Amino acid sequence: MDGKKRNDIKPGMAVNVILKQDQRSGKKTSGVVKDLLTNSATHPHGIKVRLEDGQVGRVCEILETK
């Protein structure tokens, strides 16, 4: 599943995100969602989240669903 719909993403889920500095390369970073930062229901580049380790990025892939 991609991470473009806010309803699909909940805190505690394992996801892959693309960090701001990795947007050109497309390098993915794995982590667990702590907070959802995008307020709109959808976003064409992925919902912005804060991971439990403090990194912020846009969800490109949901690894596990709760």
N, C-alpha and C positions, 0 to 999 in steps of 0.2 A: 504494500500500500504506500502511496506517496503521502506527503505531509501537507497537503494544500487545504484541507478542511479542518477547522479548529475543533469540531465535534469529535474527530477521530483521535485526538491527542489528549491524554490525561497525565497528570503528574504520576511518576513511578514507572512509566513505560520506557522500554529500551528503544532507542532511535539512533539513526545516523543523521548527523547534521553537517552542513557546510558552513564553516566559520567565515567571517568577513574577509580575513586575509587569504583564505583558500578559494574564493569565488572564481578566480581566473583559472586555477588548476583543477578545480572540482574535487579536491581531496576531501574525503569523508572522515568525520570524527564520530566515534561511537560514545554513547553515554545514556544516562537516565534522566528523564525530564524532571526538573524541580518546579519551574514556573513557566506559564505561557505568557509571552510578552505581546503578541499580536492580539488586538481587540476585535478585529473584523472576523466574520464567519469564515472567509476564505482569503487566500493570498496566492497570486500566480507563481511566486518563487518559493513558497513554503511558509509555514507558520513559524515565527521567530520564538525560540524558547531559551531558557537558561537551564543548563545542565547542573546536576548536583555538585560537580567540581567547579562551578562558577563560570564556565565558558558559555558564550552566547552565539547561537547560530540558527540557520533556517533548516527545518526538518526536510530531508529529501527522501527518507525511507523510514517506515515504522517496522521495527524488528519483531516486536511481540505485542500482542493485544491483551488487555486485561478483561 
